Amino acid sequence: MSIDPTSPEANSTPEQIPDVIVNNDRPHIPELRIPEARDGFFGYTEEKSLQQLEERYLLHRRGSDAPSDKTAGLLSGLKLTTIPPPGPSTVTPRSPTDAHSDTDDDENSPNRTHPEPHKPESILSSEFSTLLQSFQRCLDLRDKYMLKSRQRLGDDPRHYDGHFHQINDEHAGVAGIRPDSDLSGFLKKNQDDQVPNNTTENQENGGVQDEGPSPPFNPWKIYPEPPPPHWHWTDKEKVVSSSNRHPSPGQAADEFNFEECEIPGGHEWSFKIDDTGVYQVYDDTHPGEGETKKPAFDIPGIREYFVDLDYVLAVIADGPTKSFAFRRLKYLASKFTMYSLLNEFQELTDMKSVPHRDFYNVRKVDTHVHHSSSMNQKHLLRFIKSKMKRSPNDVVIFRDGAYLTLEQVFQSLKLTAYELSIDTLDMHAHSDSFHRFDKFNLKYNPIGESRLREIFLKTDNYIRGRYLAELTREVMIDLEQSKYQNCEWRLSIYGRSIDEWDKLAKWIVRNKLYSHNVRWLIQIPRLYEVYKANGSVKTFEDIVINVFQPLFEVTKDPRSHPELHVFLQRVVGFDTVDDESKVERRIHKKFPYPRLWDTNLSPPYSYWVYYMFANIASLNNWRRLRGFNTFVFRPHCGEAGDTDHLTSAFLTSHSISHGILLRKVPALQYLFYLKQIGIAMSPLSNNALFLTYERNPLPDFFKTGLNVSLSTDDPLQFHFTKEPLLEEYSVAAHIYKLPQSSLAELARNSVIQSGFEMEVKRHWLGHEWYLPGAAGNDINKTNVPDIRLAFRHQTLLEELNLVRSGEMPQINSVSAEVTSEQQRAGKSPRNSLDAGAARAMAQAQYSR
Ligand SMILES: [Zn+2]
């Protein structure tokens, strides 16, 4: 969650009192109506009143078991799991007086109309369907944003590995093929082509790659090539110690060589930032009529975004919706517990029957880790000491008008190598940083000295980031030796100057920071107010330009920034970071566009997110057109702050980091579940900063079926061992009592969420990993039991069907579910898949 340390200003971000408050008294300024944050939280009082309602309801029920036509209109959201479907024969027995007494107490639905005593079902179902329609609308909104920003499976040329063919829009989801896709067409085609796989759970063995037109892209070439399927780490660089800073010349076959990279030519289209602060791309070969050129790609405008955001905020703040979602989530979690009780032994048997594979050799990706704190403290300390011993005469910094050698720096600190210890380094985040993000950021300074941070942890300093590059290589070698652990490291682009990208790319290329186990994300710290205060930028638009202009330039003509072009091929996506707990003061009723944003205060989270999203969307469309890889947006979100942070991420983001606040916003959590939005969680990091370990919602999210993974965030501050990711899994396994099957599922999730190329993911997860449920699983690679994924898939389908159908659920027991699934299966091809899954479930559950 941290701000990258590479900015010394990040230490102190004092809240500044705006001297000029509002902009909207200026004439003729285009302004944006930004929705107010609404309360989507579901707190203690709401839970209590829900409980009271329930108790009363049950109390009233006891007396009347006789069937009756009366029903509890207002409680539709509260008792879904027991209420029968609207129909002439079966209606919940209730008397009209009950309905009214409950109504008066129902604080959650003040605006709802009282049911007509003589037509209860229709009102009940219409209320209910309105509620479900609002959920469906939210899901559709997210689909729109994902489609337009090209963040789905099949949108990135890196997904095309020679086996994967194009899939059409109705199948493309963010984390794979959409779970509710009708794969029967594929199934049929597949039967024509090859003998289908006959395992019980693999009922959907859809050969999706046999469907659709030929792929729009040539197979993506990963350079340097990934290792062959069976490989062992070899010490190709001899002994890598800190003294041996350049790899020995024994060039390995998979070593990166900039000269071998192909740099494509230019493109005739042009780009320009528009009045609203979004880069637009124009097709100059077909100029529009008249003066007005139309942008080539349809990017949602900021007004549209705020209208949509407002809609979702309204939905998640609605009382009955909150209660409904709270109910469903509880139901889902309990259902998982039930599933575990029934299938624990079967899962264990399945896992035992897999040769070779176990927790240690399933692939894991650290989906959220900041590069400059990717090494542990012991490692950094060892590195600093060896530098002091072996190269004390390196000129490392220019300070106060003088060039200082490393020795002189340490003399000025009155320290020798011998005296340095973990304790003097003082970079661990302890109890003193809990709820003190400001203090935490200071922890990035070794020995509390920003000078050492400048020397050892910066990519752009007097020694051109040489020490950090050497340190990075060492961490990479540790990762490669571990073989099964992989990282997505965040590097910072601040947006203070336009040449940051080139410097960063040159640092990567010059130092050959390439590893099979590492991909990069770019994090944009939201530090507008800091840059504004020290004069680096005038308006918010300056930041947008500094961050995005070089990317559009390199997309138009890679020859303009060749190193950047090559570096970007290993960049997975974007992140944005800062302390979310900072109060967002609403100084504007209406917000100005970026070029007019010149107050001292930083724009709110939702505004930042829009400008990240819209420019990435525009960029992605152009890059895809050119056959260059695209980027996803995976911001830090929901670590603290308001519900609108998570809501804006719901619309715009591929996946998020943290998300711990979802525990308080049930409706949004339900939406995250339905869309299977990836959440990279870091309980150890939260434990040091925002939420104690035992209260972390990770185990609940996991039970519910959210797409969660484990990540380390900042090993330098939080972890003790050489393998921080394993440490993270280990603590979670101990405290949350996660069985091996769940650890394997978390590891599988982490690979799916990650941005590793299709070719790599196939090797790690199975040939058709993107198919929903058990069909996409290969237990020989993932060690996740098929029945686990069949259960997850079936459960998700039921929820999606519930929301789509807009009808009340008719779930009374597991067996009833299975039966109804089978009954419905006969009607539509879509459900034949559900039936298959249901059968597998039924077999798994009742065959013993
Ligand atoms: Zn982080």
Residues whose N, C-alpha, C, O or C-beta is under 5 A from the ligand:
A	BS01	ZN	M1 S2 D713
